[in-house]
Amino acid sequence: MDLKGREVNLGSLRDRPVLLVFGTTWCPYCKEEIPRIKEIHRQGREKKLEVLNIYINETESKVAEFAARYALPYPVLLDKDGKVAERYLVRGVPTLVLLDRQGKIVCYQCRNLEASLKGL
């Protein structure tokens, strides 16, 4: 669900590469990644890259305040019960998962995300 209560389905994003960014509001490394993710989002518009920032086990109010404070320009989603993170085997945050246009995982915890993005 996004912060407006709408369900987001990856199936509706077919034909677009998608970067899933799993994080939490309390994670210092997640905060450090924000400028990089914002830049990837800005540059990825040409390739129709969708960036989805997914907050795990967090309240809507806390995530909304965090998203506003950091002016996150991409969709912010809530994984209130951690089930989505479980499906993607998230063991720590931030976790980045890049999906190709068909929804297949291109890289998980991408060592060189920028190179993987160029290959899409």
Sequence and secondary structure as in RCSB ss.txt:
>XXXX:A:sequence
MDLKGREVNLGSLRDRPVLLVFGTTWCPYCKEEIPRIKEIHRQGREKKLEVLNIYINETESKVAEFAARYALPYP
VLLDKDGKVAERYLVRGVPTLVLLDRQGKIVCYQCRNLEASLKGL
>XXXX:A:secstr
 BTTS    GGGGTTS EEEEEE TT HHHHHHHHHHHHHHHHHGGGT EEEEEEES  HHHHHHHHHHTT  S 
EEEETTSHHHHHTT  SSSEEEEE TTS EEEES TTHHHHHHT 
